[in-house]
């Protein structure tokens, strides 16, 4: 079984972001970048499937400028077999990303596509679902457990009230939730070996995808700041403040 | 053109989030229709028909829609969508599962987790875990929107009943099948709808100590929440997680106990009206956004607080 893992280069989740003063976006210059945490989980799951013998090849793909090759190399060091960098379309809309991945799905014909449930920058949570729709594949979103079995995949999904399990016919698309696994770290020897692994660069033209603009970001602003709070000295004072000042309890 | 709201329900009761989506749709000043799809869910259609502002309810009642599989549900919604300029759904796990798939089928974009509808084509949505707000204009002819329910009020019932129209369309889902679900039972209020939320974090130490959070919540009639650390440590089930990847709440009162206040947690609760933080570390980032902070040992503070309420 061939597994395709889609990953995204994003601002490191521990960085406190800064909104640009002209409202055009978020400061990306000289900011630490990383693999989106949900994508790390997707890589880990694919590699575990390979280690367990259920996957024969793990192909990792990322879309963006040349810099995202850094994240692809990391994915190779974590155990992916080869990487595909699709050049261009940095910060593209989810619909365009899904179109690009759909073109790749047609040429690579994977049995399973795994990706994170959302990227922590645009917080869209859309690409996996859109890709499934375009390719006609069933989808297992927000997966916290997966089992591949004889042409099918069982996905336990995190839903609002608890958990739900669905059984999907392969090929399918799965998006990962936080509790699917604990991603490993790349070891130094593996980082060295990853340099030898194949990395193919494909342009959008070669994929035959035309992008569209469906959304326009008019402005990016900082959220309103909260009024500064106070520290109270005791439980009695806290209860008193909540009752008489904030009036949120009676 | 009209607005279609896709109702979320358990085949018996319309979800409180759907009621909030109806409120959000009122700013579009169009006819508001509600699609209720499910099995033996006529009760839900009747509840939706009684909500102020709803002028028609579409009911697709068939066993194939029992478990809300994304594959056939999205196909049904795409099929029904032809006459509508806007499709709205709550940004719950169900809305996030289904509506982007509809967008993929219709080849249009989607505006996710919207907190404000500015005009017929422009919305505001948080990005970067709520650390920035993006004003986004949709250029699509059909606008698909998931709504952050906590940013809107519930809608009122009208006392009248809008007509219910049955849809005969039956779409099978040959490639996916529902197996089972494990729904967490709780007598406490639901997290997204609660007026008061009490959340515990890693600071509680173990599952047994987390019971103190539950006792405090019961005293206040509050819902119980948790940080990711508390969920990962097995103190509570994951559907109680508050944050960027869990539930997003905006109650009147949010009490965070033993939670440091990582960016990802703040993303889920920083719009609460009053935030109380109880933590032994005076430098914990949670104090930056708390209206009332109490520095100290939660094992001493919690029993005293429970007693004094």
Interface residues (C-beta under 8 A of the other chain):
Chain A: X11 X13 X14 X16 X17 X19 X26 X93 X94 X95 X98 X117 X118 X120 X121 X122 X123 X124 X125 X126 X127 X128 X129 X130 X131 X132 X133 X134 X137 X138 X139 X141 X142 X144 X154 X157 X158 X159 X160 X161 X162 X163 X164 X165 X166 X167 X168 X169 X172 X177 X178 X179 X213 X214 X215 X216 X217 X218 X219 X220 X221 X222 X223 X226 X227 X229 X230 X231 X232 X234 X235 X236 X238 X239 X241 X242 X246 X248 X249
Chain B: X67 X69 X70 X71 X74 X92 X93 X94 X96 X97 X98 X99 X100 X101 X102 X103 X104 X105 X107 X108 X109 X110 X111 X112 X113 X122 X125 X126 X127 X128 X129 X130 X131 X132 X133 X134 X135 X136 X137 X138 X139 X140 X173 X174 X175 X176 X177 X178 X179 X180 X181 X182 X183 X184 X196 X220 X228 X231 X232 X237 X238 X239 X244 X245 X247 X252 X253 X263 X264 X270 X273 X274 X275 X276 X282 X287 X289 X290 X291 X292 X293 X294 X295 X301 X304 X305 X308 X309
